[in-house]
Amino acid sequence: MSGMIFIFFLWSAWIVSTFILNKEDPARLPIAALSLLLLIFSSVSFSVKSITVNGAAILLITGGCMVISKWPLVKKVYFFFSALTVMVGYTGFYLLELYDPVWVLIDRRIVLSCALYIVGYLLYPASFFNRFLAIVVGSLFGEVFLGIFLSRWSMPYTVGSMEYLDILGLTTALLCGSRVLAAFRGIMKQNTGQRMMQ
């Protein structure tokens, strides 16, 4: 069922931020609030002319643009090209699959999640937050482009559908998992270094 991965990921994020994260961690409240808001808005849809837009997509794109608006110009320009790269890749994959679906042997959610993770890591290797933001904004603009493009042929398409949110949930899980592994590797190296010093 579409959306189950996204809902599972959001509930996990809410539980971790509410009960496991340190109470003094500044990211604790924003993660918990965003998780609950996305859960609420994901069940709401709005229609703009012939295009249907999921409420979670509107919330994500609005929040992303608010964050980007506070950045300096050079950072905005680099981010624009990064999001454009993600958008072109996301849209290209979808249109290629639509044109010739036979070549996609693995579930498209897994393929797109891995591709978004790799592209995000190449664009922002040092910053987890910027990587996540580029993936979200770029893929959502790709969704908007697909919605406009397909509406010309009267093909129904929901921007930010539950299937898209599953892809976003899987990509975010990959990003968080790689960050946890990197932190674990750092702790192991530190412990190994201390043992060698003794």
C-alpha positions in Angstrom: 0.0 0.0 0.0 1.4 3.4 -1.0 2.4 5.7 1.9 3.1 3.0 4.5 6.9 3.5 4.3 6.5 7.2 4.7 4.1 6.9 7.6 6.4 4.3 9.3 9.4 6.6 8.8 7.6 9.6 10.3 6.3 7.7 13.3 9.8 6.4 13.9 11.3 10.0 13.6 8.7 11.3 16.0 9.3 8.5 18.6 13.1 8.9 18.3 12.9 12.7 18.6 10.4 12.7 21.5 11.7 9.8 23.6 15.4 9.1 22.6 17.0 12.4 21.6 18.6 14.5 24.4 16.1 17.1 25.7 18.6 19.8 25.2 19.2 18.9 21.5 18.0 21.9 19.3 16.8 19.6 16.5 14.5 17.7 18.8 11.4 19.9 18.7 11.6 20.8 14.9 11.9 17.0 14.0 8.9 16.1 16.2 6.8 19.0 15.0 7.6 18.4 11.3 6.9 14.7 11.6 3.4 15.3 13.0 2.6 18.1 10.6 3.6 15.9 7.6 1.5 13.1 9.0 -1.5 15.4 9.2 -1.0 17.2 5.9 -0.3 14.0 3.9 -4.0 13.0 4.1 -5.1 16.4 2.6 -5.1 17.2 -1.1 -5.7 20.5 -3.0 -6.7 20.9 -6.6 -5.1 23.7 -8.7 -6.8 23.7 -12.1 -6.3 20.1 -13.4 -3.4 19.2 -11.0 -3.9 17.7 -7.6 -1.3 18.6 -4.9 -0.7 16.7 -1.7 -0.7 18.9 1.5 2.6 17.4 2.6 4.3 18.5 -0.6 3.1 22.1 -0.1 4.4 22.0 3.5 7.8 20.7 2.4 8.3 23.1 -0.5 7.2 26.1 1.6 9.5 25.2 4.4 12.4 24.5 2.1 12.0 27.9 0.3 11.8 29.7 3.6 15.1 28.2 4.7 16.8 28.9 1.4 15.6 32.6 1.4 17.8 33.3 4.4 21.0 32.0 2.7 23.6 34.3 1.0 23.4 34.7 -2.8 26.4 32.4 -3.6 24.9 29.6 -1.6 21.5 30.2 -3.2 23.0 30.0 -6.7 24.8 26.7 -6.0 21.6 25.3 -4.4 19.5 26.3 -7.4 21.8 24.3 -9.7 21.9 21.4 -7.3 18.1 21.3 -7.1 17.9 21.6 -10.9 20.2 18.6 -11.2 18.0 16.6 -8.9 14.8 17.7 -10.7 16.1 16.8 -14.1 17.3 13.4 -12.9 14.0 12.7 -11.1 11.8 13.8 -14.1 14.0 12.0 -16.6 13.8 8.7 -14.8 10.0 9.0 -14.5 9.5 9.9 -18.1 11.8 7.2 -19.3 9.9 4.6 -17.2 6.6 6.0 -18.5 7.9 5.6 -22.1 9.5 2.2 -21.7 8.6 0.5 -18.3 10.2 -2.8 -19.3 13.7 -1.8 -18.3 12.8 -1.0 -14.7 13.4 -4.4 -13.1 13.4 -3.3 -9.4 10.7 -1.4 -7.6 10.9 2.2 -8.8 10.8 3.5 -5.2 14.0 1.6 -4.4 15.8 2.7 -7.6 14.8 6.4 -7.2 15.6 6.4 -3.5 19.1 5.1 -4.2 19.6 7.5 -7.1 18.5 10.5 -5.1 20.8 9.5 -2.2 23.8 9.2 -4.5 23.1 12.5 -6.3 22.5 14.3 -3.0 25.7 13.0 -1.6 27.7 14.1 -4.7 26.2 17.6 -4.6 26.6 18.1 -0.8 29.2 15.6 0.6 29.8 17.6 3.8 26.4 18.9 4.8 23.6 16.5 5.8 20.9 19.2 6.0 21.8 20.8 2.6 21.9 17.4 1.0 18.4 16.6 2.4 17.1 20.0 1.3 18.4 19.7 -2.2 16.8 16.2 -2.6 13.4 17.5 -1.2 13.2 20.7 -3.2 14.6 19.2 -6.4 12.4 16.2 -6.4 9.3 18.3 -5.5 10.0 20.6 -8.4 10.3 17.5 -10.5 6.9 16.4 -9.3 5.5 19.8 -10.2 7.0 19.6 -13.7 5.6 16.1 -14.2 2.1 17.3 -13.0 2.1 20.1 -15.5 3.6 18.0 -18.3 1.1 15.1 -17.9 -1.9 17.3 -17.4 -1.5 18.4 -21.1 -2.5 14.9 -22.1 -5.2 14.7 -19.5 -3.3 12.1 -17.5 -4.2 12.3 -13.8 -1.1 13.0 -11.6 -0.9 14.0 -7.9 2.1 16.2 -7.0 3.6 14.7 -3.9 1.5 11.5 -4.0 1.9 8.9 -1.3 4.2 6.9 -3.7 6.5 10.0 -3.9 6.4 10.3 -0.1 7.5 6.7 0.1 10.4 7.5 -2.1 11.2 10.5 0.1 10.9 8.4 3.2 13.3 5.7 1.9 15.8 8.4 0.8 15.7 10.1 4.2 16.1 6.7 5.9 19.2 6.1 3.7 20.6 9.5 4.6 20.0 9.0 8.3 21.3 5.5 8.2 24.6 6.6 6.5 24.9 9.4 9.1 24.5 6.9 12.0 27.0 4.5 10.5 29.5 7.4 10.1 29.0 8.4 13.7 29.4 4.8 14.8 32.6 4.4 12.7 34.0 7.6 14.4 33.2 6.2 17.9 34.9 2.9 17.0 38.0 4.7 15.7 38.2 6.8 18.8 37.9 3.8 21.0 40.5 1.9 19.0 42.9 4.9 19.2 42.4 5.1 23.0 43.2 1.4 23.4 46.3 1.7 21.3 47.5 4.7 23.5 47.1 2.5 26.6 
